[in-house]
Amino acid sequence: MAMSSLSPTTSSLRSLYQRPTITTNSQKTLVAFQGNLVSWSSCASYVKLKVRNGVVVKGLSHSQKRDATIKCATMEEIEAEKSLIEKSVKERMEKAIDSVLSNFNSIRTGRSNPAMLDKVEVEYYGSPVGLKTIAQISTPDSSSLLVQPYDKSSLKSIEKAIVNSDLGMTPSNDGEVIRLSIPQLTSDRRKELSKIVAKQAEEGKVAIRNIRRDAIKSYDKLEKEKKLSEDNVKDLTVDLQKLTDEYMKKIDTIFKQKEKELLTV
């Protein structure tokens, strides 16, 4: 394929490749530009450089001339890497929000909610499984839960798991289903749970900040590889901070909702 004139892709990389790799007799050596660059030409993601006079090439005399062909990352490849980082950031931040919500839902507030039993694990045929995977959980009214196992032989195991949990509820097993009455929370208990929720919210924020840190490290890596400029990284970091702030606000919102729910008698 014939070489074309300098493309926008290679033009944008002009300042990035000050020490390209040159191929001579199938061996790669480094060339330092100390003379005049005669011309650039490109094809796909390859750039051909022609240099004259003053070129210092390992193993060659000053009078010898050689063309240098280097492999540059295309704009498409760079955009793909950026998109992959951005996608990973959003997915991980969403999972952090889901984790906070799951923790909040497992804390009882005086009102029945099937999610209160989300973290209860039952020993079922020798393996621990989530209660909601082996039983149907419903709310007959605002102050009770009804657990109906798909396999009645698991009733005793379910009862034991609930007793051993930190829910503070006493199950009533009638041989068919398990009923749970939700005791009203005392004022002190509400305040105590409020502190637990605040801690869980802060843990969620720490997770979000760690995700931001990891993304910045990935951008820095692309900059060191000469795939992004310093200005590119600065712009991406600004966008990343906006996204981070957005998810921080989400945590603040669900925390305030849960705190209000806990403190409302």
C-alpha positions as CSV (number, residue, x, y, z in Angstrom):
1,M,0.0,0.0,0.0
2,A,1.4,3.4,-1.0
3,M,2.2,5.9,1.8
4,S,-0.2,8.8,1.9
5,S,0.6,12.4,3.0
6,L,0.7,13.2,6.7
7,S,-2.7,12.4,8.2
8,P,-4.4,14.2,11.1
9,T,-3.6,11.2,13.2
10,T,0.1,11.3,12.7
11,S,0.0,15.1,12.8
12,S,-1.4,15.0,16.3
13,L,1.4,12.6,17.3
14,R,4.2,14.7,15.8
15,S,5.3,16.0,19.2
16,L,4.9,12.6,20.9
17,Y,7.5,10.6,19.1
18,Q,10.8,12.3,19.6
19,R,12.7,8.9,19.9
20,P,10.9,6.5,17.5
21,T,11.9,2.8,16.8
22,I,13.7,2.2,13.5
23,T,13.8,-1.2,11.8
24,T,17.0,-2.0,10.1
25,N,17.6,-5.6,8.9
26,S,14.7,-6.8,11.1
27,Q,16.4,-5.4,14.2
28,K,14.9,-2.5,16.2
29,T,17.2,0.3,17.3
30,L,16.6,3.8,18.6
31,V,17.2,6.9,16.6
32,A,17.7,10.4,18.0
33,F,16.7,13.3,15.8
34,Q,19.6,15.7,15.7
35,G,19.4,16.7,12.0
36,N,16.6,17.8,9.7
37,L,13.4,15.9,9.2
38,V,12.9,15.7,5.5
39,S,9.4,14.3,5.3
40,W,6.5,12.5,7.0
41,S,4.2,10.0,5.4
42,S,1.7,7.6,6.8
43,C,-0.4,4.6,6.1
44,A,-3.0,3.3,8.6
45,S,-1.3,3.5,12.0
46,Y,2.3,3.5,10.7
47,V,4.4,6.6,10.2
48,K,7.4,6.8,7.9
49,L,10.1,9.3,8.7
50,K,12.9,10.4,6.3
51,V,15.9,12.1,7.9
52,R,19.1,13.5,6.5
53,N,22.4,14.7,8.0
54,G,23.3,14.5,11.6
55,V,21.3,11.4,12.4
56,V,22.8,9.3,15.1
57,V,21.8,5.6,14.6
58,K,23.2,2.8,16.7
59,G,25.6,0.8,14.6
60,L,25.5,3.2,11.6
61,S,27.9,5.9,10.6
62,H,26.8,9.6,10.4
63,S,26.9,9.5,6.6
64,Q,24.4,6.7,6.2
65,K,20.8,7.5,5.7
66,R,17.8,5.4,6.8
67,D,14.1,5.7,6.9
68,A,12.3,5.1,10.2
69,T,9.0,3.3,10.3
70,I,7.1,3.5,13.6
71,K,3.8,2.1,14.9
72,C,1.6,4.8,16.4
73,A,-1.7,4.3,18.3
74,T,-4.6,5.4,16.1
75,M,-7.2,7.9,17.3
76,E,-9.7,5.0,17.2
77,E,-7.4,2.9,19.5
78,I,-7.0,5.8,21.9
79,E,-10.7,6.5,22.0
80,A,-11.4,2.8,22.6
81,E,-9.1,2.8,25.7
82,K,-10.7,6.0,27.0
83,S,-14.2,4.6,26.5
84,L,-13.2,1.4,28.3
85,I,-12.0,3.4,31.3
86,E,-15.1,5.6,31.4
87,K,-17.4,2.5,31.1
88,S,-15.6,0.7,34.0
89,V,-15.8,3.8,36.2
90,K,-19.6,4.1,35.7
91,E,-20.2,0.4,36.3
92,R,-18.1,0.3,39.4
93,M,-19.8,3.5,40.8
94,E,-23.2,2.0,40.2
95,K,-22.2,-1.1,42.0
96,A,-21.0,1.0,44.9
97,I,-24.4,2.7,45.1
98,D,-26.2,-0.7,44.9
99,S,-24.0,-1.9,47.8
100,V,-24.9,1.1,50.0
101,L,-28.6,0.5,49.2
102,S,-28.4,-3.2,50.0
103,N,-26.8,-2.3,53.4
104,F,-29.5,0.3,54.1
105,N,-32.3,-2.1,53.2
106,S,-31.0,-4.8,55.6
107,I,-31.4,-2.4,58.6
108,R,-34.9,-2.6,60.1
109,T,-36.8,0.6,60.8
110,G,-39.9,-0.5,62.6
111,R,-41.7,-1.2,59.3
112,S,-41.8,-4.5,57.6
113,N,-39.7,-4.9,54.4
114,P,-38.6,-8.1,52.8
115,A,-35.2,-6.6,52.1
116,M,-34.5,-6.8,55.8
117,L,-33.8,-10.5,55.3
118,D,-31.5,-10.0,52.3
119,K,-28.3,-10.8,54.3
120,V,-29.7,-13.9,56.1
121,E,-27.9,-17.0,55.0
122,V,-29.3,-20.5,55.6
123,E,-27.4,-23.8,55.9
124,Y,-29.2,-25.7,53.2
125,Y,-28.0,-29.3,52.3
126,G,-24.5,-28.4,53.6
127,S,-24.1,-25.1,51.8
128,P,-24.9,-21.5,52.9
129,V,-27.5,-19.9,50.6
130,G,-29.4,-16.7,50.7
131,L,-32.8,-17.0,52.4
132,K,-34.6,-15.3,49.6
133,T,-33.4,-18.0,47.2
134,I,-35.2,-20.8,49.1
135,A,-38.3,-19.0,50.4
136,Q,-40.9,-16.5,49.5
137,I,-40.9,-13.5,51.8
138,S,-44.0,-11.3,52.0
139,T,-45.4,-8.5,54.2
140,P,-48.9,-9.3,55.5
141,D,-49.0,-5.9,57.3
142,S,-46.7,-3.0,58.2
143,S,-45.4,-4.8,61.3
144,S,-44.8,-8.4,60.3
145,L,-43.0,-10.6,57.7
146,L,-44.1,-14.0,56.4
147,V,-41.5,-16.5,55.3
148,Q,-42.8,-19.4,53.2
149,P,-40.1,-21.9,52.2
150,Y,-40.3,-23.8,48.9
151,D,-39.0,-26.8,50.7
152,K,-40.7,-27.3,54.1
153,S,-37.8,-29.4,55.4
154,S,-35.7,-26.2,55.5
155,L,-38.0,-24.6,58.1
156,K,-35.8,-25.5,61.1
157,S,-32.7,-24.2,59.3
158,I,-34.4,-21.0,58.3
159,E,-35.6,-20.4,61.9
160,K,-32.1,-21.0,63.2
161,A,-30.5,-18.6,60.7
162,I,-32.9,-15.8,61.7
163,V,-32.3,-16.4,65.4
164,N,-28.5,-16.3,64.9
165,S,-28.7,-13.1,62.8
166,D,-28.4,-9.6,64.2
167,L,-32.0,-8.7,63.3
168,G,-33.2,-8.9,66.9
169,M,-36.4,-10.7,65.8
170,T,-37.9,-14.0,67.3
171,P,-39.4,-16.3,64.5
172,S,-42.6,-18.1,65.0
173,N,-42.6,-21.5,63.3
174,D,-46.0,-23.2,62.8
175,G,-44.7,-26.1,60.7
176,E,-45.8,-24.4,57.5
177,V,-44.4,-20.9,57.5
178,I,-42.4,-18.6,59.7
179,R,-43.9,-15.4,61.0
180,L,-41.8,-12.5,62.2
181,S,-43.1,-9.5,64.2
182,I,-41.2,-6.3,63.8
183,P,-40.6,-4.7,67.2
184,Q,-40.9,-1.0,67.5
185,L,-37.5,0.7,67.8
186,T,-36.6,2.7,70.9
187,S,-35.3,6.2,70.6
188,D,-31.8,5.0,71.6
189,R,-31.9,2.2,69.1
190,R,-32.9,4.6,66.3
191,K,-29.9,6.8,67.1
192,E,-27.6,3.8,67.1
193,L,-28.9,2.6,63.8
194,S,-28.5,6.2,62.4
195,K,-24.8,6.1,63.2
196,I,-24.5,2.7,61.5
197,V,-26.1,4.1,58.4
198,A,-23.9,7.1,58.4
199,K,-20.8,4.8,58.6
200,Q,-22.1,2.7,55.7
201,A,-22.7,5.9,53.6
202,E,-19.1,7.0,54.3
203,E,-17.8,3.6,53.2
204,G,-19.7,4.1,50.0
205,K,-18.1,7.4,49.4
206,V,-14.7,5.9,50.1
207,A,-15.4,3.3,47.4
208,I,-16.4,6.1,44.9
209,R,-13.1,8.0,45.7
210,N,-11.1,4.8,45.2
211,I,-12.7,4.3,41.8
212,R,-11.8,7.9,40.8
213,R,-8.2,7.3,42.0
214,D,-7.9,4.1,39.8
215,A,-9.3,6.0,36.8
216,I,-6.7,8.8,37.2
217,K,-3.9,6.2,37.4
218,S,-5.2,4.7,34.1
219,Y,-5.2,8.1,32.4
220,D,-1.7,8.8,33.7
221,K,-0.6,5.5,32.2
222,L,-2.0,6.5,28.8
223,E,-0.1,9.8,29.1
224,K,3.2,8.0,29.9
225,E,2.6,5.8,26.8
226,K,2.2,9.1,24.8
227,K,-1.4,8.2,23.9
228,L,-2.8,11.2,25.8
229,S,-1.4,14.7,26.2
230,E,-1.2,16.5,29.5
231,D,-4.2,18.7,28.5
232,N,-6.2,15.6,27.6
233,V,-5.6,14.1,31.0
234,K,-6.6,17.4,32.7
235,D,-9.9,17.6,30.7
236,L,-10.6,13.9,31.5
237,T,-9.9,14.5,35.2
238,V,-12.3,17.4,35.3
239,D,-15.0,15.2,33.7
240,L,-14.2,12.4,36.1
241,Q,-14.5,14.8,39.1
242,K,-18.0,15.8,37.9
243,L,-19.1,12.2,37.7
244,T,-17.6,11.5,41.1
245,D,-19.5,14.5,42.6
246,E,-22.7,13.2,41.0
247,Y,-22.4,9.8,42.7
248,M,-21.4,11.4,46.0
249,K,-24.7,13.3,45.8
250,K,-26.6,10.1,45.2
251,I,-25.1,8.6,48.4
252,D,-26.0,11.8,50.3
253,T,-29.6,11.6,49.0
254,I,-30.2,7.9,49.9
255,F,-28.5,8.4,53.3
256,K,-30.8,11.3,54.2
257,Q,-33.8,9.3,53.1
258,K,-32.8,6.4,55.3
259,E,-31.9,8.6,58.2
260,K,-35.3,10.3,58.1
261,E,-37.0,6.8,57.9
262,L,-35.0,5.7,61.0
263,L,-35.7,8.8,63.1
264,T,-39.4,9.0,62.2
265,V,-41.5,7.4,64.9
